[in-house]
Amino acid sequence: MAEQLRIGIVGAAGRGRSFFGGFNAHPEARVHAVCDLNEEGARMVAAENGVERVYLDFDAMLDAGEVDIVVIGTPMPLHAPQAIAALERGVHVLSEVPAAVSLDECRALTQAAKRSAAMYMMAENYCYIRTNVLVRHMARAGLFGEMYFGEGEYIHELKGLNEITKWRRKWQTGINGCTYPTHSLGPLVQWFDQRVVSVCCFGSGHHYRDPRGDEYEQEDSIHMACRMANGGLVNIRLDMLSNRPHNMTYYSLQGTQGCYESPRGHGDRPKVWLQSRHDDPNAWHDLSDFEEEFLPDEWLHPSEEALRSGHWGGDYFVVADFLKAIVEGSQPPIDVHAAMDMTVPGLMSQQSIVEGYAWLDVPDSRGW
Ligand SMILES: NC(=O)c1ccc[n+]([C@@H]2O[C@H](COP(=O)([O-])OP(=O)(O)OC[C@H]3O[C@@H](n4cnc5c(N)ncnc54)[C@H](O)[C@@H]3O)[C@@H](O)[C@H]2O)c1
């Protein structure tokens, strides 16, 4: 292995660009190559960041044999094929979400990750939102008791963006079901520390048309009910079409000994009630009261590099966890099975609608 881990970013003129902050903050790695079909964009990003190599073809970047890690920031249907191609060449993969767009792809990706000596991690950055990290540590410490209900909502009106990044019109709003589940489901899977065993999905009907006059195949507000392995229920709402302000980060958690609600906007603050800490059962308390006690030190006192890399340190810690796993040879926190736990329920939700809102079992990638 080279002295510094050499990174190649594919989709570098789009989302891939946002990974520079995280990698630039880690001296053990450097971005060596960028790849994008958009040559002008790729050259611009390379020049801005002092990157040596520019590729227009992903296989050419892999075949050159000069990168140890690829970051996949391309449109959704390319995630699994590009990840598999890299893993088969022994190149580590940090992939954008979701991990794949079909069950067959999920199976093939899981098998490729199991066969490869290289690491796979899904970059589910909403799991690295500071408040979500704090709730995870509090849940692990048992503060909520037995967890039995949760909610995750990704409400992000992007009809306009569908016309610019046209792949979204097919892979996100062109399919009925929870096509973009991981930002909402990911943190809840981590809090429950349970996988989803079955899903049932339904929607609110169709109320919008695209600029060509075609109805969006996806219903405006999609609801995916998830039965967790411990019997708990998690509701996921995905809404990429309704005319309204965004709220991409709404979450709630209910357990036998406490509950959490994130803000819905308009001045609200992240809040908890915990039976073991609070006398009045009708009074909320600020989640931030628990930072000192439950946030890991690197989150409580983030370094300058972490803060500079974006999202209050979130972008830094995704990369930090991934690099640590590679250097130590340990499993990354969102390894291929965790990625499947966050991705496969969404794929089964699409089938649930096809089968008349049936409850369908969610396959466990650990058996693949
Ligand atoms: N985690 C997050 O918060 C977050 C935010 C935005 C997007 N995303 C994900 O990132 C991915 C990209 O989204 P985006 O909004 O940047 O899309 P985009 O269309 O703006 O960018 C994708 C880039 O990939 C390039 N590309 C397409 N096919 C390619 C190929 N075969 N080889 C090389 N480059 C290719 C395009 O030219 C483009 O520059 C999506 O999967 C999306 O779901 C995640």
The ligand as an SDF file (V2000), in Angstrom:
LIG
                    3D

 44 48  0  0  0  0  0  0  0  0999 V2000
  -25.9800   11.7810    1.0630 N   0  0  0  0  0  0  0  0  0  0  0  0
  -26.5210   12.9080    0.6560 C   0  0  0  0  0  0  0  0  0  0  0  0
  -26.8350   13.7900    1.4480 O   0  0  0  0  0  0  0  0  0  0  0  0
  -26.7430   13.0890   -0.8120 C   0  0  0  0  0  0  0  0  0  0  0  0
  -27.0110   14.3660   -1.3380 C   0  0  0  0  0  0  0  0  0  0  0  0
  -27.1560   14.4960   -2.7160 C   0  0  0  0  0  0  0  0  0  0  0  0
  -27.0340   13.3770   -3.5420 C   0  0  0  0  0  0  0  0  0  0  0  0
  -26.7910   12.1690   -2.9880 N   0  0  0  0  0  0  0  0  0  0  0  0
  -26.6080   10.9820   -3.8440 C   0  0  0  0  0  0  0  0  0  0  0  0
  -25.4760   11.1980   -4.6440 O   0  0  0  0  0  0  0  0  0  0  0  0
  -25.6670   10.6500   -5.9310 C   0  0  0  0  0  0  0  0  0  0  0  0
  -25.4450   11.7120   -6.9910 C   0  0  0  0  0  0  0  0  0  0  0  0
  -26.4070   12.7510   -6.8430 O   0  0  0  0  0  0  0  0  0  0  0  0
  -26.1930   14.1980   -7.5050 P   0  0  0  0  0  0  0  0  0  0  0  0
  -27.2850   15.0480   -7.0410 O   0  0  0  0  0  0  0  0  0  0  0  0
  -24.7900   14.6410   -7.3170 O   0  0  0  0  0  0  0  0  0  0  0  0
  -26.3990   13.8410   -9.0390 O   0  0  0  0  0  0  0  0  0  0  0  0
  -25.7660   14.5920  -10.2730 P   0  0  0  0  0  0  0  0  0  0  0  0
  -26.4510   14.0670  -11.4720 O   0  0  0  0  0  0  0  0  0  0  0  0
  -25.7420   16.0770  -10.0210 O   0  0  0  0  0  0  0  0  0  0  0  0
  -24.2350   14.1650  -10.2430 O   0  0  0  0  0  0  0  0  0  0  0  0
  -23.8100   12.9040  -10.6020 C   0  0  0  0  0  0  0  0  0  0  0  0
  -22.4840   13.0500  -11.3450 C   0  0  0  0  0  0  0  0  0  0  0  0
  -22.1170   11.7520  -11.8090 O   0  0  0  0  0  0  0  0  0  0  0  0
  -21.6420   11.8880  -13.1230 C   0  0  0  0  0  0  0  0  0  0  0  0
  -21.7890   10.6050  -13.8260 N   0  0  0  0  0  0  0  0  0  0  0  0
  -22.9460   10.0360  -14.2680 C   0  0  0  0  0  0  0  0  0  0  0  0
  -22.6790    8.8380  -14.8270 N   0  0  0  0  0  0  0  0  0  0  0  0
  -21.3520    8.6500  -14.7300 C   0  0  0  0  0  0  0  0  0  0  0  0
  -20.4730    7.6020  -15.1230 C   0  0  0  0  0  0  0  0  0  0  0  0
  -20.9140    6.4950  -15.7350 N   0  0  0  0  0  0  0  0  0  0  0  0
  -19.1510    7.7400  -14.8830 N   0  0  0  0  0  0  0  0  0  0  0  0
  -18.6720    8.8550  -14.2760 C   0  0  0  0  0  0  0  0  0  0  0  0
  -19.4580    9.8840  -13.8750 N   0  0  0  0  0  0  0  0  0  0  0  0
  -20.7710    9.7810  -14.1130 C   0  0  0  0  0  0  0  0  0  0  0  0
  -22.4610   13.0090  -13.7260 C   0  0  0  0  0  0  0  0  0  0  0  0
  -21.8330   13.5830  -14.8590 O   0  0  0  0  0  0  0  0  0  0  0  0
  -22.5890   13.9650  -12.5670 C   0  0  0  0  0  0  0  0  0  0  0  0
  -21.5420   14.9130  -12.5360 O   0  0  0  0  0  0  0  0  0  0  0  0
  -27.0630   10.0820   -5.9450 C   0  0  0  0  0  0  0  0  0  0  0  0
  -27.0260    8.7240   -5.7260 O   0  0  0  0  0  0  0  0  0  0  0  0
  -27.7620   10.7580   -4.7990 C   0  0  0  0  0  0  0  0  0  0  0  0
  -28.7310    9.9220   -4.2320 O   0  0  0  0  0  0  0  0  0  0  0  0
  -26.6390   12.0220   -1.6520 C   0  0  0  0  0  0  0  0  0  0  0  0
  1  2  1  0
  2  3  2  0
  2  4  1  0
  4  5  1  0
  4 44  2  0
  5  6  2  0
  6  7  1  0
  7  8  2  0
  8  9  1  0
  8 44  1  0
  9 10  1  0
  9 42  1  0
 10 11  1  0
 11 12  1  0
 11 40  1  0
 12 13  1  0
 13 14  1  0
 14 15  2  0
 14 16  1  0
 14 17  1  0
 17 18  1  0
 18 19  2  0
 18 20  1  0
 18 21  1  0
 21 22  1  0
 22 23  1  0
 23 24  1  0
 23 38  1  0
 24 25  1  0
 25 26  1  0
 25 36  1  0
 26 27  1  0
 26 35  1  0
 27 28  2  0
 28 29  1  0
 29 30  1  0
 29 35  2  0
 30 31  1  0
 30 32  2  0
 32 33  1  0
 33 34  2  0
 34 35  1  0
 36 37  1  0
 36 38  1  0
 38 39  1  0
 40 41  1  0
 40 42  1  0
 42 43  1  0
M  CHG  2   8   1  16  -1
M  END
$$$$
